[in-house]
Amino acid sequence: MGILYSLDIEPESFGKDVIVVGAQPFERPTRQNAFALSLSEDDNFNDRKGLGIIPFKHDKESESILFDMFYRSKKLFPDDMLVDVVSQINEINEISCGAVSFCKTVYYSNVSDNDWEKYLKQTGLSIVPETTIRFDEEKLNIQYKFWCNYGRDRLMRRTQCHLVTSFKFDNF
């Protein structure tokens, strides 16, 4: 027996315990429907408010129906034009100084420089002044146009709706 979960999420949860998977200014994350839910050790996912449970048989026919319901997984994870760049990044095992600095500033600002250095050594990555990986300019332009025309607004609507719903009018 398999279970497909659906979760009705309160808009104010976004940015707190609901995070968009792979949020970035490219096409796939703005079109995908994948989110991560932060739970503490004491939380029980099955007790979550708004949780829907859809049991299904683990057989070829049932799985095929579910797969087709999500447009053969394209609804959840659409094709990504930049997949070749991701493959290159995974193969070369290097990262630029700028990327390391950005990552530390944005995501690990509370980590000491000493612990950060230890962590970087554990990754086995080579830190280089500039990475050899380059985006295909044509693909990058397509992605940028998509982001400007569609992605930015959709991502903001999907992740920032809590700003609108939590605004109080009694401050006027």
C-alpha positions as a printed NumPy array, in Angstrom:
array([[  0.   ,   0.   ,   0.   ],
       [  1.323,   3.435,  -0.924],
       [  0.243,   6.839,   0.302],
       [  0.031,  10.092,  -1.604],
       [ -0.088,  13.072,   0.737],
       [ -1.654,  16.43 ,   0.031],
       [ -1.205,  19.3  ,   2.401],
       [ -3.327,  22.41 ,   2.649],
       [ -0.785,  24.975,   3.757],
       [ -1.593,  28.149,   5.628],
       [ -0.216,  31.121,   3.653],
       [  1.652,  32.433,   6.699],
       [  3.663,  29.174,   6.824],
       [  5.672,  30.131,   3.757],
       [  9.142,  31.267,   4.694],
       [  8.788,  29.832,   8.201],
       [  8.286,  26.082,   8.016],
       [  7.45 ,  25.711,   4.313],
       [ 10.296,  26.336,   1.899],
       [ 10.276,  26.229,  -1.909],
       [ 12.681,  23.519,  -3.064],
       [ 15.422,  25.002,  -5.229],
       [ 14.231,  28.607,  -5.232],
       [ 16.342,  30.504,  -7.753],
       [ 15.803,  32.854, -10.681],
       [ 15.493,  30.099, -13.296],
       [ 12.505,  28.453, -14.935],
       [ 12.143,  25.135, -13.136],
       [ 11.734,  26.289,  -9.53 ],
       [  9.06 ,  28.794, -10.477],
       [  7.02 ,  26.12 , -12.26 ],
       [  7.584,  23.155,  -9.966],
       [  5.359,  22.161,  -7.108],
       [  7.905,  20.905,  -4.606],
       [  8.183,  22.258,  -1.12 ],
       [ 10.081,  21.216,   1.984],
       [  8.369,  21.173,   5.337],
       [ 10.486,  21.847,   8.395],
       [  9.53 ,  19.593,  11.297],
       [ 11.043,  19.326,  14.748],
       [ 11.817,  15.945,  16.295],
       [  8.591,  16.192,  18.293],
       [  6.376,  16.956,  15.263],
       [  4.335,  14.18 ,  13.696],
       [  3.693,  14.797,  10.008],
       [  0.542,  12.643,  10.134],
       [ -0.98 ,  14.969,  12.758],
       [ -0.428,  18.067,  10.603],
       [ -3.496,  20.3  ,  10.115],
       [ -4.737,  20.234,   6.517],
       [ -3.153,  16.866,   5.681],
       [ -4.92 ,  14.706,   3.125],
       [ -4.   ,  11.04 ,   2.774],
       [ -4.738,   9.196,  -0.454],
       [ -3.9  ,   5.477,  -0.213],
       [ -3.153,   3.589,  -3.417],
       [ -2.129,   0.075,  -4.417],
       [  1.501,  -0.448,  -5.356],
       [  0.824,  -2.082,  -8.678],
       [  1.715,  -1.096, -12.203],
       [ -1.783,   0.102, -13.12 ],
       [ -2.301,   2.294, -10.019],
       [  1.176,   3.778, -10.228],
       [  0.691,   4.525, -13.92 ],
       [ -2.548,   6.391, -13.156],
       [ -0.821,   8.496, -10.48 ],
       [  2.144,   9.148, -12.751],
       [ -0.191,  10.345, -15.504],
       [ -2.153,  12.526, -13.044],
       [  1.025,  14.53 , -12.553],
       [  1.743,  14.696, -16.305],
       [  4.395,  11.977, -16.034],
       [  6.088,  13.937, -13.199],
       [  6.407,  17.087, -15.32 ],
       [  3.801,  18.83 , -13.133],
       [  5.975,  18.311, -10.064],
       [  9.377,  18.702, -11.704],
       [  9.278,  20.313, -15.172],
       [ 12.165,  19.941, -17.582],
       [ 15.078,  22.178, -16.762],
       [ 16.984,  23.794, -19.618],
       [ 20.051,  24.137, -17.4  ],
       [ 20.43 ,  20.452, -16.506],
       [ 23.668,  20.221, -18.514],
       [ 25.23 ,  22.939, -16.342],
       [ 24.2  ,  21.084, -13.19 ],
       [ 25.863,  17.937, -14.538],
       [ 29.078,  19.865, -15.158],
       [ 29.016,  21.332, -11.653],
       [ 28.599,  17.87 , -10.14 ],
       [ 31.475,  16.46 , -12.198],
       [ 34.265,  19.005, -11.665],
       [ 34.284,  19.232,  -7.865],
       [ 35.237,  22.9  ,  -7.738],
       [ 33.564,  26.062,  -6.522],
       [ 34.45 ,  29.712,  -6.973],
       [ 35.605,  31.965,  -4.124],
       [ 32.671,  34.237,  -4.907],
       [ 30.16 ,  31.388,  -4.526],
       [ 31.735,  30.341,  -1.224],
       [ 31.618,  33.904,   0.078],
       [ 28.007,  34.381,  -1.041],
       [ 26.942,  31.086,   0.52 ],
       [ 28.63 ,  31.941,   3.833],
       [ 27.056,  35.402,   3.936],
       [ 23.531,  34.337,   2.998],
       [ 23.149,  30.896,   4.555],
       [ 25.87 ,  30.449,   7.175],
       [ 26.451,  33.895,   8.655],
       [ 26.06 ,  32.487,  12.165],
       [ 28.854,  29.911,  11.641],
       [ 32.322,  30.881,  12.849],
       [ 35.044,  31.292,  10.226],
       [ 36.968,  28.426,  11.831],
       [ 33.99 ,  26.024,  11.607],
       [ 33.296,  27.237,   8.07 ],
       [ 36.867,  26.413,   7.015],
       [ 36.563,  22.929,   8.57 ],
       [ 33.311,  22.344,   6.739],
       [ 34.793,  23.422,   3.407],
       [ 37.701,  21.005,   3.875],
       [ 35.275,  18.166,   4.59 ],
       [ 33.422,  18.762,   1.319],
       [ 36.523,  17.987,  -0.707],
       [ 35.734,  20.841,  -3.084],
       [ 38.518,  22.814,  -4.686],
       [ 38.007,  26.528,  -4.133],
       [ 39.143,  28.395,  -7.226],
       [ 39.234,  32.115,  -8.084],
       [ 36.82 ,  31.527, -10.962],
       [ 35.047,  28.353, -12.01 ],
       [ 35.495,  26.94 , -15.505],
       [ 31.77 ,  26.341, -15.924],
       [ 29.926,  28.784, -18.118],
       [ 26.254,  29.128, -18.863],
       [ 25.277,  28.953, -22.502],
       [ 24.45 ,  32.617, -23.208],
       [ 21.443,  31.782, -25.374],
       [ 19.931,  29.532, -22.689],
       [ 20.715,  32.087, -20.014],
       [ 18.926,  34.807, -21.999],
       [ 15.882,  32.557, -22.444],
       [ 15.846,  31.843, -18.713],
       [ 16.227,  35.513, -17.843],
       [ 13.348,  36.53 , -20.143],
       [ 11.191,  33.796, -18.643],
       [ 12.053,  35.014, -15.14 ],
       [ 11.235,  38.637, -15.986],
       [  7.982,  37.822, -17.793],
       [  6.644,  35.019, -15.655],
       [  8.819,  33.447, -12.997],
       [  9.471,  36.284, -10.583],
       [  5.78 ,  37.161, -10.181],
       [  4.669,  33.55 ,  -9.874],
       [  7.338,  32.693,  -7.319],
       [  6.439,  35.764,  -5.278],
       [  2.732,  34.88 ,  -5.388],
       [  3.455,  31.324,  -4.275],
       [  5.91 ,  32.131,  -1.506],
       [  5.03 ,  35.585,  -0.286],
       [  1.263,  35.382,  -0.08 ],
       [  1.584,  35.436,   3.71 ],
       [  2.56 ,  39.104,   3.497],
       [ -0.824,  39.97 ,   2.034],
       [ -2.92 ,  37.717,   4.244],
       [ -1.269,  38.792,   7.472],
       [ -1.512,  42.534,   6.814],
       [ -3.724,  44.22 ,   9.391],
       [ -5.954,  47.095,   8.37 ],
       [ -6.594,  48.281,  11.91 ],
       [ -3.306,  50.22 ,  11.871],
       [ -4.935,  53.063,   9.916]])
